[in-house]
Amino acid sequence: MQADKIIEVRNIKKICSEKLILDINQFAVFKNKFNFIIGGNGSGKTSLLNILSLIDQDYQGELYYRGQKINRDEQNLKLRRKFSVIWQDPYLYRGSVFYNIALPLKLRDINQNIIVRKVKAMASRLEIENLLEQSAHTLSGGEKQKTSIARALITDPEILFVDEATTNLDEESIRFFNSHFADLVTEEMTVVMVSHDRRQIKELADQITLLKAGEIELTQKIDNFKFENFGAGIAVPVAELV
Ligand SMILES: Nc1ncnc2c1ncn2[C@@H]1O[C@H](COP(=O)(O)OP(=O)(O)OP(=O)(O)O)[C@@H](O)[C@H]1O
C-alpha cells in the first residue's frame, strides 16, 4: 500500500439486475490530486463513484482507505463525514440557501456563530451571498449547483467526489465553475471527478482513468495521456475529449 494512495480498490464486482456492470481488479485514488474518471455512457463511472464514496456498499471485493480495509458491515458514518459529493442534479433540501449550506455543519454540532461566519464566507466565494435567504427551490439551475458546491465544501472534506457537475449547466455557469473550482479546492483535498468536459480535464486533471464497459481501459498520469489516441471508435461523449 503506497502512502500516496488514499483509496484503493481490489477485485471489485458490481452486479445489477444480473448484469456485471463493474469489474475492476485494481484502481487507486491519489491523495491531494485531481483524479478524473472518464468513459462513454453506461461505462460505469457513476457506479464506481458511488462505491468509492461509500454511498453504495453492495458490491463484491475490497476497498481500502489509507491502507485500512473498509468494513462494509458498519455504517462508516465517521469516514463518510470526511467525504462530500457534488451531483449532476443537485439535491437541495426544503428551506433557504443558508439552511442548505449550513446543514452539514449543524449535523456536526458546530457553534452557530461559526456556522454563520463560514456560510457567509463560502457563499461570498461562490457569489451567492445575496441568495442566502432565498428558498432553495426557487433558484436557477446554476444557482442550485453553486449552493450544492458550497454545501459540499463547507466541511472541508478530505475527499470531494464530483459527478458531472456541469453537464446540465448553461455556458456562463460552466465558465464560472471552470474558472473558480480549482481555487475552491484546498491543497489538502483529494478530488475524484467524473467529467466529459475536455477543458476541465486539461486544466485540472492529475490522474485520468478511462472506463469501458465496466472495466478499466487505462489509468495513468495526465502528463502521458495522449488525447489524440482516443478519437475514432470511442463512443460519444469520450470522442468529445479529443
Ligand atoms: N440499478 C441498476 N439496475 C440495472 N442496471 C443498472 C443499475 N444501475 C446502473 N445500471 C447499469 O450499469 C451501467 C453503468 O451505469 P453508470 O450509471 O455507472 O454509467 P455511467 O458511465 O455513469 O453512464 P453515464 O455517462 O450515462 O452517466 C449502465 O449500463 C446502467 O444501465
The ligand as an ORCA input file, in Angstrom:
! r2SCAN-3c Opt
* xyz 0 1
  N     -29.791     -0.210    -10.568
  C     -29.428     -0.639    -11.781
  N     -30.064     -1.681    -12.375
  C     -29.692     -2.134    -13.569
  N     -28.678     -1.624    -14.287
  C     -28.015     -0.580    -13.759
  C     -28.363     -0.029    -12.484
  N     -27.525      0.996    -12.220
  C     -26.714      1.096    -13.289
  N     -27.008      0.150    -14.209
  C     -26.327     -0.064    -15.488
  O     -24.947     -0.077    -15.239
  C     -24.223      0.522    -16.299
  C     -23.317      1.610    -15.743
  O     -24.103      2.690    -15.277
  P     -23.459      4.040    -14.757
  O     -24.569      4.965    -14.415
  O     -22.475      3.730    -13.696
  O     -22.689      4.541    -16.063
  P     -22.051      5.959    -16.399
  O     -20.723      5.685    -17.006
  O     -22.062      6.820    -15.185
  O     -23.043      6.500    -17.504
  P     -23.483      7.996    -17.932
  O     -22.286      8.652    -18.543
  O     -24.548      7.731    -18.941
  O     -23.996      8.688    -16.706
  C     -25.257      1.026    -17.290
  O     -25.374      0.092    -18.331
  C     -26.532      1.075    -16.464
  O     -27.659      0.864    -17.281
*
